[in-house]
Structures are given as C-alpha cells and as structure tokens.
C-alpha cells in the first residue's frame, strides 16, 4: 500500500511538472524584430561612471576589497564557467577637487564624504600624494583595460573662487575671473601631474558641471555659470591647453538636464548647442583647438511622464543634429526621483535595474547618445545613486553589488567602442513596454532586450541580408547577474526571461 501510494505521488509530481512546463510555454509571448545593418546611427564611444566622493576613501580599503570593487566596475574577465567578473566600463570620470577637504569644517560642507581633496594645497604648492584613493582607482581602471579618462570639475579650486569656498554664497558664479589664468594653469598642472604619477593622460576635461544650478546650499562642491561665463571659462582653459601643447580635449556642457541643450526658457543658461557650436553666436567656442566636438547633458528630471520622457529626448537629438559632426554624451545620471521611482532608499534589486535599463535604451535610441555615464561608481548612501555599494567606513567594510550594476553591464560589457547602432523594426504584434536595440561591430551583432513584463518572451530576430548563428545570451534578473544563459544555432526562438535585461550576441 505504501509503495503504491509512493508511485501515485510520483505520478502527480510528474504531472504537475509537465503541466507547469506547459503553462510556462504558453506564457512565452512571441516578439519578432528585423535588424537592418545597412541603416546605422551613432557610433558608440563607451560607458562609464565617476569616482566622486566615495573613491577617495574606498581606494584606501584593504587590497582584496578595493580589487573587488574595481573588478565589478571594470573587469572584462570571466570565470571558467563564463560568468563575467565585472561590467567592463571603458570610461572613468576623475573628480578634480576644489580643495574643500583641506579646509575641513571651515569648508562649510558638513559631510566630509562630500568634500573633495585636490593636488593643489592651500599654500599654493602641489602634493601628488594628496589623492591616493582616487589615484588608486585610476590605476585600477587602467590595469583592467579602461582607455578613456575624463577629468571633471564641480567647483574651481578655493584659491580661485570669490568667497574662498567650493560653493556659491549667493547662487551666482563663484569663479574669480581675474584668476582664470591661474585656475586654467592649475587644471593643466593637474593633468600633467596625473600623467607623471600614474601614466594616465586625461583624454577629456570638463571644466564646469551642471552650471545651471545655484550651488548655494553648501552640501557639496559646485559652481553656477551662465553661458557667457562658460564661454569665457572654456576660452581660458583652451588657451592654457594650447600653450602647453596638451592633447586633452575640453568637454562642453554637462547641462543639469537635457532641455538646457536646446531651449527651456532660460536664455542665459539654455540653448547650449547653438550657444557654443553655432558660429553666429557670441559664445561660439566650437572652433577652439582643444574643444571636443561633443556636448553633454544629464538625464535628470526628464523620465516621466511618458510624453516628456520621449519628447525631451527627441528634441535633444534634433538640436544636436543641427550642428554637423557634433556628438552627444549623456554624462551623468542617478535616480533623484520622479513620479515613477524615488531616489531615496538603496535598491540592490531589479526595480531600479529595469528602470535604468529602459532609460539607457531611450538615451541611446532616441537621443542618439554616443556615450552613457552613471554618477557614482561606488556609493555609501541609502540612495539609488551607486553601481557598487560599500559600508560608510573610511578603512574597511562590506562590498555589495547591485542588479543595476549588472543591468548596465548588459550594455557596457558587450557594446564596444566603435559599435554602430542599427535600425530595429518590430514585425507583427508590438510590445511597447519591451525595449530592443541592436549594435554591430565587425561581424558581431549585439542586441539588448529590456523586458519589464511578467511574461517570458520568445524573440525571433531577422537580420536583413544575413543569417545569424552561434547565438549566446546573457541575462540579468532576480536569478542571474549578467550570467551566460542559453546558446542557440540561430535567432529564431531566443528566450527572453520575464523581468530581465538580456543581451543576445550573434555572429
């Protein structure tokens, strides 16, 4: 009797498994797309993040811990099982500090984790050992294959500001323009010093960050500028770079939100594409020898509602396209909060990861961004602002990865610099909540699918004029961290799990 009951139980278990499998199959929604390699858009330059704030201390942690952070951010290595060790960022933003950390409490920036060190000391001398944490991350990035480095400035050094602080007292520009030559010389010396001590030459220099904001709350370094002041700043820095025969290119913009690139009603601080790159503008700097033919902005405050999300990005692309040869960088984002998702509370799971993957898709596909850069590479906060998180401790603690890190990796790990974005069309029934983009480098096509729905997808990829084979997928989901998922001999029935970001690589 017991044996018979056991066999019956096995029967019901097998039946349940069979039925469950059938239900799962029934839930797989078909999606057919066509990729046309003959129709291309922007050439991708890379994906990155910044060392701001946290890395000055994280770079002093025990070797095993900081190597773990660096591997997660930069590594292109895999385990024997094919699991990526990291997301392979190829751009790294180095924060050139305003010297508030040396001032301590006198800086009026209460949180020491938001003060910034600088190589230039209060007495006017240079100490090339003054930023060991950030310098360690520079070298760690280079050792793991990063080739593009951007130096960015939140505030001029306190020796060159009107109030002797790294923030604005009155919400107006805090740079003492009588000291612009000295400030520009400081930036040149910093670039040279970094190269001499690390072997890394900064490819780009961004002299002003989010100039539209007032920066008068003294909770971090920052400096406001209007467009006329920015043009004067860019010219002064360009003169210093040319004089010293520097290769470093000036990166223009870093607008606080996308609509400042075209027109948002602020004539003094908006319409930056035309202001800086139209030869008819009094603020034209596009012809300066060391000015890069790119303009950058940040995707903050433009992610909802849907109409605004799409519309702002279309206008951004249209504005940049008006200047021949101009490229657009989305150079900073974290979740500050909108109607869809709030910035407060750290989220290591898929809610934020799917939100950001969708944002990356729209910034690449609608805005035609050639690079996409996150804000904090490493964060200590209870906030949605980091890729890697650590305990708020200057010397040691735990390291935490996030699904957001791995979801960014679905793009950064596989879409190499030089890849061209391809046209993707949906054939048959459209799934508007599912986002698909494709990129080609040589004979390889990389397709990224953001599937926030509750259902698995059965993706059928047609490539015009080419038959794809040797297909490998990588999945980020609740269960997987950019993990090798399935292999196929063609692209006819590629499984895209529910609530996942999936990269499909085919030859």
N, C-alpha and C positions, 0 to 999 in steps of 0.2 A: 504493500500500500504506500509506504514512504517512497519507494523507488518510482512508482507510477506518478505520485504527486510531484516528485522532482522533475521527471520528464515533462509533465504538464507545465510546470513553472518555466522550464527551458523553452518550451514551445511558445508560451505567452511572451517571454522576453524577446525571442527571435522575431515574433510577430510585431511586437512594439517597435523593435529596431527597424524592421522593414517598413512599417507604417511611418515612423519618424523620418526615415530616409526619403520616403515618397513625398511627405509633406515638405521637407526641405527642398526637394527638387521642384515641387510645384510652386514654391515661393520664389524661385530664381526668375527674376524679371529680365526679359531679353532687351538688349540695347545694341543697336547696330550703328557703327560710325564709319565714315570714309575719310581717310587721310590723303591729302594731295601734296606730295613732296615738291611739285612744281610751283606751288604757291607758298611763298615764305614771307615771314615778317621779320621781327627784330632778331639780331644776333645776341645771344645771352653772354654776359660778361662774368656773372658769378653770383654767389650767395654769401652773406656774411653776417656778422654781429659785432658788438663792441665790447671793449674791456672796461667800460666806465664803472667807476666806483669800486665794485667788489673785487676786481682782479688785483688791485693794489695790495690787498690783504691775502686773497686766495693764493696769489703767487708766492706767498711765504709759508704755505702749509707744507706738511711732510711730503716728500717726493712722490710716494705712492698715491696720495690723494690728489695732488695737483696734476700728476700724469693722467689720472683717471678723468679729471675734468677736461684736459686738453685732448685726450683720445676721443671722448664723446663729441667734442666740437669739431675736431679737425681730421681725425684719422680716416684713412681710406683702406685700412687693413681689414681682414676678415678672420674669423676663427676657422678651424679646419672644416667645420660644418657649413661654412659660408655665411655666418652671421656677421654683419658689419659691426666693427668696434665703435664706429662713430659716423657722423653725418657728412664728413668731408667738406666743411666750409672752405671756400677758397679766397675769401676776402676777410680781413680783420681790421677793425677800426680801433686805432690807438688814441686815447684821450690825452691831448696835450694840455696839461692842467694850468689853471690860473694862479696857482700858488696859495690857495686858501688854506691848505693843510698846514703849511709852515706857520700860518698866523694863529692856528689853534682856535680857541674860543673867541679871540678877537676878530676872527673872520665873520662872526655873527651867523655862520651856518651851523646850526645846533648839532646836527648829526654828523659825527666825524667820518662816517662811511660815505657821506656825500661831499666832503671836502676833497680837493684834488692836490696832489703833490706836483711839483714842477722841477725840472733840472736847474732852472734859474732860481738862485737863492735870494732872500731878502736883501743881502748886502751887494747884490749885483754880480756875484761870482756864479760859476756853474759847477754843480756836483753831479757827475754822470752816474753815481750810485744812489741817487735820491729816489728813484722809482723802481726798486728791484722787483716788486711783484708784477708790475705791468711789463717790465723788460723781460721777465721770465716767460710770460705768455707770448710775447713777440717771438722769442726764440723757439718756444714750443710749437707755435703755429708754423713757423718756417721749417722746422725739423720734420713736420708732418705733411709738408707739401704745399702750404699756403704760399702764393706768389704775389698777391695783391694786398698792399697795406695802405690804409688811409689814416692820416693824422687829422683829427678834428678838434676844434677849439670851441668850448662853451663860453668862456669869458677870456678877454685879454688878460695877461698876467697883471697882478695887482700893482706892479710897479708902473704900469702904463694906463691905469684907469683913473677917472676923475676923482673918485671917492676913496681910492686905495683899497677897495673891496672887489670881490669877484662877482658882485651882483649890482644891479642898478638901484640907487636910493629912490629915484623919482620916476622910474619907468621909462626914462629916456636913455639914449645911447650913452654908455659909460666909458667908451674909449676916449682918451685924451688925444685928439688928432695931432696935436703938436708933438706927440711922442710916437706917431705912427711909424716913422723910420726905425726907431728903437724896437718897437713891437715886431715889425717885419723882420728886423735883424735877429731878434730872439727866435722867431719861427725858423729862420734859416739855420741858425746855430743848433737848434733842437734837431732838425732833420740831419744835419751833419754829425751831431753827437750820437744820435741813434745809429747811424751807419757805421761810425767808428767803433762803437761799443758792441754792436750786435751783428754787423754786416748787412743789415736790412736798410735799404733805401726806400723811404716812403714814396709810393707811386703817386699818391694824391694828397693834397692839403685842403681841408675845408676850414676856412678862417672864421666862419660865423655859423652858429647853429640856432635854428628857429628864431630868426631875428624879429619876427612879428610880435612875440610875446613881451610883456613888460619886464619880466625877471626882477621884480621888486619885492618878492616875498622872502628873500634870503634863506631858502631851504635847499638851494643847490646853486652851482655856478651858472651864470647866464648873462647875456648882454643883448639889449634891443638895438636894432638898426632900421632906418628907413632905406629905401632903395638908393638914394643919393649918397648916403653914408656908406652903404655897402660898396657902391661903385668906387668910392674913394679908397676904401679898405682894399678891395681887390687890386686896384692900380698900384697902391703902395707895396703890397705883398709881391705883385708881379715884378715890380722894379727890383726888389731885393733878390728874387729868384734869378732874374736875368743877369743882374750884376755879378752874382756868384756862380753863374753858369750851371744852375741846378736843373735836373731833369723833372723834378716833381711838378705835377700839374695841379692848378687851382680848381677845386670843385665848387661850382657856383650853386647857390640856392639854399638847400637844407630848409625849405619852407615848412612852417609849422603845420600846415595842412595843404592838401592838393590844390584847392581853389586859389591859393595865393599865386600859383603859377600862371593863371590866366586872368581872372577878374573876380574879385569878391567884394567890390565896393570900396576897397581901401586903396585909393590912388597912390598913396605914399609908400605902401608896403606890398601891394599886389601887382598883378600882371607882369610877373618877373621874367617870363620868357621873352616878351617884347622889350621890356626894360633893359635887359642885359645883352640880348642877342640880336636885336634889330639895329642895324647901322644908323637909322634915323633917330634913335633915342639918345638923349644927352647922357644917359647912364650906360651906353654901349661899352661892353668890355670883351665882346666875343672875338676881337681881333688881337688881343694881347697874347704875346708869345707863349706864356705859360698857363693860359686859361684853357682848360679841357672843354671840348665841345659836348658837354653834358650838363644837365640841370637836374637838381634833386629836390624831392619833397617827401613829406611824411604822411602816411595814410590815416593819421589820427582823425577822429570825429567825422568820418565820412562813410561809415559802414552800415548805417541804417537811417531812414527806411530804405527799402529796396530801390525805389526810384532814384534816390540820392546816391546810393551805392554805385549804381550803374552810370548814372548821368554825369557825376563828377569825373569818373574815370574816362568816359568818352571825351569830355571837354579837355581833360589833361592831354590825351593822345592827340587831339585836334590842334591844341595850342603848340605842342612840341613839333608836330609835323609841319607847321608853318615855317619853321627855320630849317633849311636844307642841311642835313648832316648832323643835326642836334639829337643827342640821345637823352633818355630819361631814366633816372635812378630812383627807385623807392628805397630811401636810405635809412629809414628808421620807423619801427612800429613796435608797440606792445599794446596790450589791452588796457586802455584807460577807462573804457566803459561807454556803452550806448544802450539803446533800447533792447538790444539782443543779448548782450553779455556785459556784466560788470567787471571792472578791473580788480576790485577787492577780492581777497581770498585766493590763495595759491591753488592751482588746479593741475595736478600731475596726470590727469586722465584725458579722455577722448573728447570731452565737450569743447574745451579750448582748442585742442588739436584740430578738430574738424572745422571749427570757426576760422582758424588761421589758414588752414589749407585752402579753404574756399576764398579767403582774402588774397592769398598768394596767386591763385588761379586768375582772379579778376584783375589784379595788378599787372600780371604778365599778359593776359589775353586781351583785356580792354584798354589798359593804359599803355601797353607795349613797353613796359619797364624792361631795361636790359640787365638790371641787377636788382636784387631784393635783399634787404639787410634788416635783421632783427635788432632790437635795442640791446638788452643786457645778455651777454653770453652766459654770465654767471650771476645769480641773484641770491640774496638772503631774505628777501621780503615775503610777507604773506600777501602776495600780489601776483597778478598774471603778467609778469614782466621778464621772466627768465627762461632760458632754454635748459640750463643746468642750475640746480639749486644746492645751496650749502647752508649749514648752520651759521648763524651770525656770531662767528668767533674768529679772531684775528690769527690764530695759530693752528687750529685743528678742529675737526668735527666730521660730520657725515656728509656724503655727496649723494644727491638724488637726481636721477634723470627724469625726464618727463615725456609724455606721449607727444607733446608739442615739439620737442626736440626731434623725435623720430619722424614725425609728420613733415617737418621742414626737410628732413633728410630724404624723403621721397622725391623731393625736387633737387636739393643741393648735392646729394651723393651721386646722382646719375646724369643730371643735365650739365655737362661740362662746358667750360668757356669755349666759345666758338660754335656752340649748337645753335641751329636756326629753328625758330618756332614755325610750325607748319599749319596749314589750314585743316581744320577738323569740321566735318559736317555730320549731323545726325541723320541717318536714313530710317524711315519708318517712324514709329512712335517715339516722341521726345520725352525725356525725363528732366524737366527744368531744374530740379533740385540736385541733379548729378552733374558735376563739372568735369570735363575731359579736355586735356591739352596735350599736344604732341610736339616733339623736338627731334631734329636729325643732326647727327654728327657722323660724317663719313657714311658708312652703310648701316649704321645702327639707328633705330627709331625708338625713342623713349616716350611712352605715353603715361601720363599721371591721371588717375581717376579718383575724384573725391566723391564718395558715396555716403552721405549722411543718413540715408534711409534705413528702415528696419529690415529691408529685404536684400538678399544676395542678388547680384546681377550676373547675367550671362552675356559677356561682352563679345561681340562679333566685329573684328576690325578688318576693314578692307583698305588696302593701300593701292592707290592708283598706279598702274604700271609696274607693280612689284608684288611678288608672293613672299610673305614673311614666314620664316621658320626659326627654329631654335629659340623658343619664347621662354622667358623666365619672369616670374612675378615676385615682387617684394611687398609685404603688407605691414602696415601699422594699424593696429586695432587694440581693443581691450586685451586681446590674447597675444599679440605679436608686436615686436619693436623693430620695424624695418626688416623683418625676417624673410629669408627666402621661403616662398610659399608653394608654388607649383611650377612645373615645367610642361611645355606643350610643343608639338611639332608644327602647329600652325596657329593662326589667331582667330579661329572660327568660334571657339567656345571657351573663352577665358573667364574664369570665375573671379568676380569682384565681391569680397565679403561685405555684409551689411556693416554700417558704421565704421568704415575703414578709409584709409588713403592707400591706394595701391599703385605701384609703378610696374608697368609692363614693358619689358625690354625685348625687342625682336631684331633679327638680322635679315 
